[in-house]
Amino acid sequence: MDTVVVLWLLLAGPLWGAIGAYLLPEAMETRKHGKGPDTTQIRLAGLIGGFAAGPLVVIFLWWPWLMHRRWLTVLSLVGVYTVSQIVVRVPDPNTTVVIWLLLAGPVWAVIGAYFIPRRYRERGLDDAQTSSLGALGGVAAGPFLLAILWHETPKFSRSWLISLGALGAWEIFAIFGIFNPTSLCVQSPYHLTYLSQQTINGLVIGTIYALMAVGLTLIYSVQGVISFAHGQFYMIGGYFSYFFLLLVSNILTNVTGTDVTLNPILGIPVAGLLAFIVGAVFERIFLRPMHDGLIERAGEYAILITFGFGFFIEYLTLSLAGPFPVRADRFIEVRRFVIGEIGFDNETVFGPINIIGDRLFATVIGLVLIFGLLYFLQRTWTGRALRATSMDKQAAAVTGIDPKRMNTLAFGMGAMLAAMAGAALIAIFAWVPWVGAEMAGRSYVIVVLGGLGSVPGALLGGWIVGVIEALGAGCFPDPSKGAAYKEAFALIVFALVLLLKPTGFFGREQL
């Protein structure tokens, strides 16, 4: 295997990355392409191209369009994936880690976060987000990229964060593979199937997470407050659906004389309607005085009153329904959907991928509701009124919109979406009165990841949290412990986003 490593170093790797970063700008200047990529992007292309493709970086001399950031990101992933498949087979993992720490890693991240902003300030440039850029550059490419940032001081771009974040993530994955070569996440070729399976599981459950987070985003955008009762609305949505189905089934069974079981999909709109009424009434009684100016410290009041109401709902439900878990019947009879296998010479190299039927059905429901909300906000008069209120309440009032009514509508709709998310999941998970606390924590993480005030951001944040939890639990060395730590993996990503991009991916103040 040492021969393979030596061969890789001859055909690609850090040495070729340094050569490409130095020689490619000189060659491009000699050819004089006219208006084209700036020097910084050419140097970055040389660094990434040399690392991924070695001497083949010469292709950039003839096709400058390959310097687009999208292609650079692809090359980054290809290069680091190749490295990961090599280093996991190195007999001495400690040597590989030491080499990585010299060429990249946390030490260089600290150096980049400290010195790169100072360099920008010395040149009189905007240093916003440059500490994040320096930190990610140090983790992903160490002194090679930091030298480019120091010399060129390029203008910050979101695509830099995406490219460097992807590169650093693959490197951390490779380090994980070195010390856990027997993990299903790194064993070739089965790791592709396993990783794909976990990713699909994360996307499926992440859509339901997003449905709940969208309601929280809606409330914040219009009212400017975070509802700490949101998790409890999710919880009572599941119970509303369960007891509605149980009551109607018993009535029909007594009338017809035969056992009647209703599909849980019928409980979703009922749960949403009841939660909307509860949320609207709560807003009119307890939050309206805050908007009328009758509360002196409105921010603290909103936190305390929503937290107290959530506490009341949870323990009222506990006293009425009891602590015993309940669960609704299945949405569909199909247990699982299977995506076919791919193989060569009677050997399977990919697949099969299994998707649980009820989870897929709940995902479709979540997507329909989220896109239905987007349509409502963009295409209807009431939706536009909500958006206008989220932008400027006084200006909205001048045009004839009643901001107080919009506040009530927003809180009611937020509670409704949370309840419908709970009604969609009670057919999948066992339901107890304290189930909302865990989901509320996820919702806060999701809305920060996607950006407070952004509905598409909430959907993206839900997918990210779902995938991170699924991959973290599935790739943890001890899978039994990984399931217990899955919330912690999302919190780690949450902390990183707060450090690198506090506004989230699509952060804005209005819908």
Stockholm file with secondary structure:
# STOCKHOLM 1.0

chainA/1-511         MDTVVVLWLLLAGPLWGAIGAYLLPEAMETRKHGKGPDTTQIRLAGLIGGFAAGPLVVIFLWWPWLMHRRWLTVLSLVGVYTVSQIVVRVPDPNTTVVIWLLLAGPVWAVIGAYFIPRRYRERGLDDAQTSSLGALGGVAAGPFLLAILWHETPKFSRSWLISLGALGAWEIFAIFGIFNPTSLCVQSPYHLTYLSQQTINGLVIGTIYALMAVGLTLIYSVQGVISFAHGQFYMIGGYFSYFFLLLVSNILTNVTGTDVTLNPILGIPVAGLLAFIVGAVFERIFLRPMHDGLIERAGEYAILITFGFGFFIEYLTLSLAGPFPVRADRFIEVRRFVIGEIGFDNETVFGPINIIGDRLFATVIGLVLIFGLLYFLQRTWTGRALRATSMDKQAAAVTGIDPKRMNTLAFGMGAMLAAMAGAALIAIFAWVPWVGAEMAGRSYVIVVLGGLGSVPGALLGGWIVGVIEALGAGCFPDPSKGAAYKEAFALIVFALVLLLKPTGFFGREQL
#=GR chainA/1-511 SS CHHHHHHHHHHSSHHHHHHHHHHHHHHHHHHTCSSCSCHHHHHHHHHHHHHHHGGGGGHHHHCGGGGSHHHHHHHHHHHHHHHHHHHTTCSCHHHHHHHHHHHSSHHHHHHHHHHHHHHHHHTTCCCTTHHHHHHHHHHHHHHHHHHHHHHHCCCCCHHHHHHHHHHHHHHHHHHHHHHCTTSTTTSTTHHHHHHHHHHHHHHHHHHHHHHHHHHHHHHHHHHCCCCTTHHHHHHHHHHHHHHHHHHHHHHHHHHHSSCCCCCGGGHHHHHHHHHHHHHHHHIIIIIHHHHTTCCSSHHHHHHHHHHHHHHHHHHHHHHHHCSSCBCCCCSCSCCEEEECCEEETTEEEECCEEEEHHHHHHHHHHHHHHHHHHHHHHHSHHHHHHHHHHHCHHHHHHTTCCHHHHHHHHHHHHHHHHHHHHHHHTTTSCBCTTHHHHHHHHHHHHHHHHCTTCHHHHHHHHHHHHHHHHHHHHHSSSHHHHTTTHHHHHHHHHHHHHHHCTTCSSCCSCC
#=GC SS_cons         CHHHHHHHHHHSSHHHHHHHHHHHHHHHHHHTCSSCSCHHHHHHHHHHHHHHHGGGGGHHHHCGGGGSHHHHHHHHHHHHHHHHHHHTTCSCHHHHHHHHHHHSSHHHHHHHHHHHHHHHHHTTCCCTTHHHHHHHHHHHHHHHHHHHHHHHCCCCCHHHHHHHHHHHHHHHHHHHHHHCTTSTTTSTTHHHHHHHHHHHHHHHHHHHHHHHHHHHHHHHHHHCCCCTTHHHHHHHHHHHHHHHHHHHHHHHHHHHSSCCCCCGGGHHHHHHHHHHHHHHHHIIIIIHHHHTTCCSSHHHHHHHHHHHHHHHHHHHHHHHHCSSCBCCCCSCSCCEEEECCEEETTEEEECCEEEEHHHHHHHHHHHHHHHHHHHHHHHSHHHHHHHHHHHCHHHHHHTTCCHHHHHHHHHHHHHHHHHHHHHHHTTTSCBCTTHHHHHHHHHHHHHHHHCTTCHHHHHHHHHHHHHHHHHHHHHSSSHHHHTTTHHHHHHHHHHHHHHHCTTCSSCCSCC
//
